[in-house]
Amino acid sequence: MPKTKHHHHRHRSPSTSPSRSPSPLHKRKHRKKEQAEKERAEKKKQKELMKALETPEEKRLRRIKKKEEKDKRKRAEMGWDQEMMGYTNADNPFGDQHLLDTFVWHKKREKEAEETKVSAEELERREKRRQVEMKTELEKVKKRRIEREKEREAREEEMALLQRMKEADMFKEWENQEDDFHLEQAKLRSKVRIEGGRAKPIDLLAKYINTTDDDMDIEMQEPYHLLRGLNIVDLEDLLEDMKVYIELEGDVHTDYWKDMLIICEDEIAKLKKLELLSIGSKSIEHREGMHSSVSTDVAKIFKGKTYGELIALETQISAKINSRNPGDVTWWETALQQLKAHIARTRLRDKHQAALRKKLFQLKQEQAEQFGITDTPLFPSAGPVKVETEQEEGEKAMEGGGGGENEEETDSKQLIPVELGEPEPSSQEAEKEESDTLIAEEDLLQLAYDEYESSKYSPKLLKAADIKDEVELIDYEVDVSIRESERRRILSGDKSVTEYGKINMSRTVSDDGSTNEEYDFNSEITLDPQQYVWQGKYRPRKPRFFNRVHTGFEWNKYNQTHYDVDNPPPKIVQGYKFNIFYPDLINKSQAPTYTVTPIKDNPDFAVLQFHAGPPYEDIAFKIVNREWEYSWKYGFTCQFNNNILQLWFRFKRYRYRR
């Protein structure tokens, strides 16, 4: 059969038909494609030109860089983290020369291919899936590790916060302890100054307020009288000292110190006013808004009022100032300032009176317990007597001298309260409100004088039945003669045995079997007074000493690092030298000894005690508790020569050794 020719005709798409033009989208794609091919060709051309012009060294560096980038991509595909990206076959902490190569277990793969009848391509795909799973698991492990680190950091921050809070509480406690320490030191300094007779006003004020209930010593005058006679400089120093006490004591005795501050500031203002008036300055009265004569009248208004009345008056003046009504506000403010000083003085005076009543009541109870008095009052004849004491006289003197306390004079006197005894039945109800009657100090003395004149303080007459058998009675004439002889002996400086001593000795030896034919022989001849050389030689006493302490520092590595010659390290104790003198030692054949005893509460220190024997008492010193160097090369000396005990030693030096 003849072959049939098949003619294949190419079908044209509508887009390529000459009758239709290409769309704008197609043109843009075509232009982008042409531009990308052009850039690719240009880049390839530049690359070929660069390869043709580069030197062998540049070519080597380019290939190394290309290889490193390839290895980096390979490591990223293998799941390496950023820490291991810098490892190479030649530089890695594992010593692996094939670190970047993928390990393939060919024998295992061949065995698996034989057993499972799986092609090598399938095994390779499985290996890649396993690597992806391992990479995912590794990412999870890293994520969990990061979370654990964050949790640990949070715990550490919480622990640090708790530690800071604990340290803050500890520092607060230390600050309180430091304040208590400074307060105790201030009180101790005040006590030392008072005992030394050089007390400052702040010392007396602190002693007044810190008097305990068991202490029977109490000041008879109010504390603000201590400001009398002080100049402006002394008052300003006292003001600062009181502020320090307020800060140290805290809430203790706050009202007392505040009242004293107000009074002290008022005294300073008065003295400054007097100083300005003395130099002829008239502007001070204009600034205060109150003339001196008017100020005296205002003080008279305040005088004689009680604490409650003064508080009510203060409220009225404050309301007057705050009401903003027409008037001289400066005058009222000056009056209010003076009123506050009056209130402070009145409050201190009331508290002082209460303290006096309390102390007198304690004295009454002690006397009642001492003499066995239960119902009898302390002063039965005491009546409601009121007299002016030295306190009011001092206040008047201050007012006349212009020193400044002319406004605290009231009708209340410096009185001592005495609780009266049980009154008569007819006057019991009338005197019920006056059970605590105030008696002045002079009246107490007058009552004592009356008691003395009435009974002459004679002892009570005892009956013979009340005397015990072992009590030996001495006749009045014998007692008088013995006392006269004792007086004469003391005036003459005689050191012989007293008559009472002779009587006691005769009683001691009276039972030795003596007969009636033995009599007392007391015919002693008095010799002239003599001074013996040995009379003070063997009295018990502490030995004299001359001691030295050796200090210095060591140029070890630490001190050489942190200090230099201009700024040396702090000195430490390196040794001691003890020289104890025993010139009057009785038993000189036995040398004195020493003992070292560590202190239990503070093991860093020890007590070095020396013992020699009579007439010397033991003497001890507090030293540093370190190991001694007993070699004579380092200056150790322990000898007793020429009645001198020498103990010289140094401490061992500990050198650092690895």
Secondary structure, 3 states (H helix, E strand, C coil): CCCCCCCCCCCCCCCCCCCCCCCHHHHHHHHHHHHHHHHHHHHHHHHHHHHHHCCHHHHHHHHHHHHHHHHHHHHHHHCCCHHHCCCCCCCCCCCCCCCCCCCCCHHHHHHHHHHHCCCHHHHHHHHHHHHHHHHHHHHHHHHHHHHHHHHHHHHHHHHHHHHHHHHHHHHHHHHHHHHHHHHHHHHHHHHHHHHCCCCCHHHHHHHHHCCCCCCCCCCCCCHHHHHCCCCHHHHHHHHHHHHHHHHHHCCCCHHHHHHHHHHHHHHHHHHHHHHHHHCCCCHHHHHHCCCHHHHHHHHHHHCCCCHHHHHHHHHHHHHHHHCCCCCCHHHHHHHHHHHHHHHHHHHHHHHHHHHHHHHHHHHHHHHHHHHCCCCCCCCCCCCCCCCCCHHHHHHHHHHHHCCCCCCCCCCCCCCEEEECCCCCHHHCCCCHHHCEEEECHHHHHHHHHHHHHHHCCCCCCCCHHHCCCCCCCCCHHHHHHHHHHHHHHHHHCCCCCCHHHHHHHHHHHCCCCCCCCCCCCCCCCCCCCCCCHHHHCCCCECCEECCEEEEECCCCHHHHHHCCCCCCCCCEEEEEEEEEECCCCCCCCCCCEEEEEECCCCCCEEEEEEECCCCECCEEEEEECCCEECCHHHCCEEEEECCEEEEEEEECCCCCCC
